[in-house]
Amino acid sequence: MARQSSIRLTAEAPKHPQGQPLSSLRVAAIGGGTGLSTLLRGLKRHVQPPPSAAPSSLGWEQFPCAITDLVGIVTVTDDGGSSGRLRRDMNTLPPGDLRNCMVALSEDEHLLSRLFQYRFDSGAGLEGHNFGNLFLAGLAEVTGDFALAVKMSSQILATRGRLYPATTQDVTLAAQMDDGSTVYGETNITASKQRIQRLRMEPATACALPEALEAIERADLITVGPGSLYTSLITNMLVTGISEALAAASGLRVYICNLMTQANESLGLTASQHIERIYDHAHAPIFDYALVNVAPISPVLLQRYAAEGATLIEPDIERIEALGVRCVPGNFVFEGDVLRHNYDRVTDAVLQLAVEHLSKHQRAAY
């Protein structure tokens, strides 16, 4: 039976030990795909809005503002769909995951955000492309700097945080499979019927942006996940500097476990085995806590995922804690057409962990 966490989620604003509202958390979130954008959508509600923002644009007054600096560090290994085409045709980094994170962090997810997410359904050369992908790729061409293009696009969308690609070097994933073969490219890896044994990045010397490493170093809270185990999470650990920065970080490091297993990336793996795979590639223990869903999921959705070979991830809490990682079990699931994390519950949990961690250090300093 899953043990109950000592963490009690509340609706109150996080507090300093002295009882004053806390409004100085620095947060760095690492990942990719829909997992990171979902989490950022929850975290942005706790970021102090800019003075020019209309109070009702996000309903932010309903949420405690506990974050003064929010940074997303996003994987850049996608080589499929619109991103893959732009990567091949324009020799640019794949913009898709970054675009999704920009929209998630935007001040107002309406017209401009809808425009950035708009996908052309016709037109020679345009069909299948997202407008936001084209905009980012074009801006990168104009400025000659992909990271600067991300920054300028974020300003246009008035994002409640900063976004950095994990690296600005053109990188390719290579996976050693369980049959001894090597598969190259994220799309080919995820489509393979073999199981991934180990992942590497080429070139292996690809370095993280200094700004991303600084964000990890300065953060009070660092999250990894949710997201595809190998192609959204481990891929970031392969970028030179990121694993080292996580291992040395003084902030609280929290792993947000996926809800379901996925294709050849994690079939049959328990929650603790997800952590072990990340540690194997990071070459260091890099988590203090792990958020693990223990809430039941409707049989209808479970059957739908079972048709794809996916199953509910076993929350083997004792094994997680045997790795030196404190486990926070809870209800972190949102059921729609597909399963997603409930970003408000996840955000509440990670912020409360960060507040308690920061409060403990402050008390020790007195």
C-alpha positions in Angstrom: 0.0 0.0 0.0 1.3 3.5 -0.9 2.3 5.4 2.2 0.7 8.8 2.7 2.9 11.8 2.1 3.8 14.1 4.9 3.2 17.0 2.4 -0.3 18.5 2.8 -1.5 20.5 -0.1 -3.2 23.7 0.8 -4.9 26.6 -1.0 -3.1 29.2 1.0 -0.2 31.3 -0.2 3.2 29.8 0.7 4.7 31.5 3.7 8.1 32.4 5.1 8.9 30.9 8.5 8.1 34.4 9.9 4.6 34.1 8.5 4.9 36.6 5.7 3.9 35.6 2.1 6.7 34.2 0.1 7.3 35.8 -3.2 10.9 35.1 -4.1 11.1 31.6 -5.5 13.3 31.0 -8.5 12.2 28.0 -10.5 13.9 26.1 -13.4 11.8 23.4 -15.2 13.6 20.9 -17.5 12.0 18.7 -20.1 10.2 18.7 -23.5 7.1 17.7 -25.3 3.6 18.2 -23.9 4.8 17.4 -20.4 6.9 20.5 -19.9 4.4 22.8 -21.5 1.6 21.4 -19.3 3.7 22.0 -16.1 4.7 25.6 -17.2 1.0 26.3 -17.7 0.5 25.7 -14.0 3.7 27.4 -12.8 3.0 30.6 -14.7 -0.1 31.2 -12.5 2.2 31.7 -9.6 4.5 34.2 -11.4 4.0 37.9 -10.5 2.5 39.5 -13.6 4.1 42.5 -15.3 2.8 45.9 -14.2 1.1 46.4 -17.6 -0.9 43.2 -17.4 -4.7 43.5 -17.0 -5.6 41.8 -13.6 -8.3 39.7 -15.3 -6.2 38.4 -18.2 -5.2 35.2 -16.5 -7.3 35.4 -13.3 -3.9 35.6 -11.6 -5.3 37.2 -8.5 -6.8 33.9 -7.5 -3.3 32.4 -7.2 -0.5 33.1 -4.7 2.4 34.8 -6.5 5.3 32.8 -5.2 7.6 32.8 -8.3 9.8 35.8 -9.3 11.8 34.0 -11.9 10.6 31.1 -14.0 12.9 29.4 -16.6 12.1 26.5 -18.9 15.0 24.5 -20.3 13.7 22.7 -23.4 15.1 19.7 -25.4 15.9 20.3 -29.1 16.2 16.9 -30.6 12.8 16.6 -32.5 13.3 15.7 -36.1 9.7 14.9 -37.1 6.7 16.8 -38.5 7.0 20.5 -39.1 10.0 20.9 -36.8 11.9 18.1 -38.7 11.1 19.7 -42.1 12.4 23.1 -41.0 15.4 21.5 -39.4 16.3 19.8 -42.7 15.3 22.6 -45.1 16.7 25.6 -43.1 19.4 24.0 -41.0 17.8 25.4 -37.9 17.0 23.9 -34.5 13.6 22.3 -34.1 11.2 24.9 -32.8 8.1 22.8 -31.9 8.7 22.1 -28.2 9.9 25.7 -27.6 6.8 27.0 -29.4 4.5 24.9 -27.2 6.2 26.2 -24.1 6.0 29.8 -25.3 2.2 29.4 -25.8 1.9 27.8 -22.3 3.7 30.7 -20.7 2.0 33.4 -22.7 0.2 36.1 -20.8 -3.0 35.7 -22.8 -3.6 32.3 -24.6 -6.0 33.7 -27.1 -5.3 35.4 -30.5 -1.5 35.5 -30.7 -1.2 32.1 -29.0 -3.8 30.6 -31.4 -1.8 32.1 -34.3 1.5 30.6 -33.1 -0.3 27.2 -32.8 -2.1 27.5 -36.2 -1.2 24.6 -38.6 -1.6 25.2 -42.3 -3.7 22.5 -43.9 -3.0 23.4 -47.5 -0.5 25.2 -49.7 2.5 23.9 -51.5 5.4 23.8 -49.0 3.1 25.2 -46.2 0.8 22.3 -45.5 1.6 20.7 -42.1 3.7 23.6 -40.8 2.8 25.6 -37.7 2.9 29.3 -38.0 4.9 29.6 -34.8 7.5 27.2 -36.1 7.9 29.3 -39.3 8.1 32.5 -37.3 10.8 31.1 -35.0 12.8 29.7 -37.9 12.5 32.9 -39.8 13.5 35.1 -36.8 16.5 32.8 -36.2 17.6 33.4 -39.8 17.2 37.1 -39.5 19.0 37.4 -36.1 21.5 34.6 -36.8 20.9 33.4 -33.2 18.2 30.8 -32.3 18.3 31.6 -28.6 17.7 35.3 -29.4 14.9 34.4 -31.7 13.3 32.4 -28.8 13.7 35.4 -26.5 12.2 37.9 -29.0 9.3 35.6 -29.7 8.6 35.2 -26.0 8.5 39.0 -25.7 5.9 39.1 -28.4 3.7 36.6 -26.6 4.4 38.3 -23.2 5.4 35.1 -21.5 5.5 34.8 -17.8 9.0 33.3 -17.8 12.1 32.7 -19.9 12.8 29.8 -22.2 16.2 28.4 -23.3 17.0 25.5 -25.7 19.0 22.9 -23.8 21.7 23.5 -26.4 22.0 25.6 -29.6 24.2 23.0 -31.4 22.7 20.8 -34.0 22.5 17.4 -32.3 21.2 13.9 -33.2 20.1 11.2 -30.8 21.5 7.7 -31.2 19.9 4.8 -29.3 21.4 1.4 -28.6 18.5 -1.1 -28.7 18.1 -4.4 -27.0 18.9 -6.4 -30.2 22.3 -4.7 -30.4 21.3 -2.3 -33.2 21.8 1.4 -33.2 18.9 3.7 -34.3 19.6 7.3 -35.2 17.1 10.2 -34.9 14.3 10.8 -32.4 11.5 9.9 -34.9 13.2 6.6 -35.8 13.9 5.8 -32.2 10.3 6.3 -31.1 9.0 4.3 -34.1 11.4 1.4 -33.4 9.9 -1.9 -32.1 13.0 -2.6 -30.1 13.6 -1.5 -26.5 16.1 1.3 -25.8 19.0 0.2 -23.7 21.1 3.4 -23.8 20.9 6.8 -25.4 23.7 9.0 -26.6 23.9 12.4 -28.3 26.0 13.3 -31.3 28.1 15.3 -31.0 28.7 14.2 -27.4 30.4 17.6 -26.8 27.2 19.7 -27.3 27.2 22.3 -24.5 24.3 23.8 -22.6 23.7 27.6 -22.8 25.4 29.4 -20.0 22.1 31.1 -19.2 20.4 27.7 -18.7 23.2 26.5 -16.4 23.0 29.8 -14.4 19.3 29.3 -14.0 19.8 25.8 -12.5 22.5 27.1 -10.2 20.3 30.0 -8.9 17.0 28.1 -8.7 15.3 27.4 -5.4 13.3 24.7 -7.2 14.3 22.5 -10.2 11.8 20.2 -11.8 12.5 17.4 -14.3 9.5 16.0 -16.1 6.9 14.9 -16.9 7.8 13.7 -20.4 9.0 10.9 -22.5 11.7 9.2 -20.5 14.4 9.1 -23.2 13.4 11.6 -25.8 12.2 14.4 -23.5 14.1 13.9 -20.2 17.3 11.9 -20.6 18.1 13.8 -23.8 18.7 16.9 -21.6 21.0 15.0 -19.4 23.2 14.3 -22.4 23.9 18.0 -23.0 27.3 18.8 -21.4 26.9 20.8 -18.2 23.3 20.0 -17.4 23.8 16.9 -15.3 26.7 18.4 -13.6 24.7 21.6 -12.7 21.9 19.4 -11.4 24.3 17.4 -9.2 25.8 20.6 -7.8 22.5 22.5 -7.4 21.6 23.8 -4.0 17.9 24.2 -4.9 15.3 21.4 -4.3 15.4 18.9 -7.2 12.0 17.3 -8.0 11.3 14.5 -10.5 7.7 14.5 -11.7 6.9 10.9 -12.8 4.9 10.1 -15.8 1.4 8.5 -15.5 1.7 5.8 -18.1 4.4 3.8 -19.8 5.2 4.6 -23.4 6.0 2.6 -26.5 9.7 1.4 -26.5 10.8 4.1 -24.1 9.4 2.8 -20.8 7.2 -0.3 -21.2 7.2 -2.3 -18.1 9.3 0.2 -16.1 8.2 1.1 -12.6 8.5 4.7 -11.2 11.8 3.8 -9.5 13.2 2.3 -12.7 12.4 5.6 -14.5 14.7 7.3 -11.9 17.4 4.7 -12.3 17.5 5.1 -16.1 17.9 8.9 -15.6 20.6 8.4 -13.1 22.4 6.0 -15.4 22.7 8.7 -18.0 23.2 11.6 -15.7 26.0 9.7 -13.9 24.8 11.1 -10.5 21.9 11.1 -8.1 20.1 14.3 -9.0 16.7 14.1 -7.3 15.6 15.0 -3.8 11.9 14.3 -4.2 9.7 12.4 -6.7 6.0 13.2 -7.3 4.2 9.9 -8.1 0.5 9.5 -9.0 -1.3 6.9 -7.0 -4.9 7.9 -7.9 -7.0 5.4 -9.9 -7.6 6.0 -13.6 -10.9 5.1 -15.3 -11.0 1.6 -16.9 -12.1 3.1 -20.2 -8.9 5.2 -20.5 -6.8 2.3 -19.3 -8.2 0.0 -22.0 -7.5 2.7 -24.6 -3.9 2.9 -23.6 -3.6 -0.9 -23.3 -4.4 -1.1 -27.0 -1.1 0.7 -27.5 0.7 -1.5 -25.1 0.9 1.2 -22.4 0.1 0.5 -18.7 -0.2 2.5 -15.5 3.3 3.1 -14.0 3.7 1.2 -10.8 4.4 3.6 -7.9 7.0 1.4 -6.1 7.5 4.0 -3.3 9.8 1.9 -1.1 12.2 1.3 -4.0 12.1 5.0 -4.8 13.0 5.9 -1.3 15.7 3.3 -1.2 17.4 5.4 -4.0 17.6 8.2 -1.5 14.6 10.1 -3.1 11.7 11.1 -0.9 8.4 10.2 -2.5 5.3 12.4 -2.6 2.4 10.2 -3.7 -0.9 11.8 -4.5 -3.7 12.5 -7.0 -1.9 14.3 -9.9 -4.0 13.1 -12.8 -6.4 14.9 -15.1 -8.7 12.7 -17.3 -9.8 14.1 -20.7 -9.6 12.5 -24.1 -6.1 11.6 -23.1 -4.4 11.5 -19.7 -2.5 14.6 -18.5 -1.1 15.7 -15.3 -3.3 18.1 -13.3 -1.0 21.0 -13.5 -2.6 22.9 -10.6 -2.1 20.0 -8.2 1.4 19.3 -9.4 2.3 23.0 -9.1 0.8 23.2 -5.6 2.9 20.2 -4.5 6.2 21.3 -6.0 5.9 24.9 -4.7 5.0 23.7 -1.2 8.0 21.4 -1.2 10.2 24.3 -2.3 8.8 26.6 0.4 9.4 24.0 3.1 12.9 23.4 1.9 13.7 27.2 1.7 12.1 27.7 5.1 14.3 25.0 6.7 17.4 26.6 5.3 16.4 30.0 6.5 15.7 28.7 10.0 19.1 27.0 10.0 20.7 30.4 9.2 19.3 32.1 12.3 
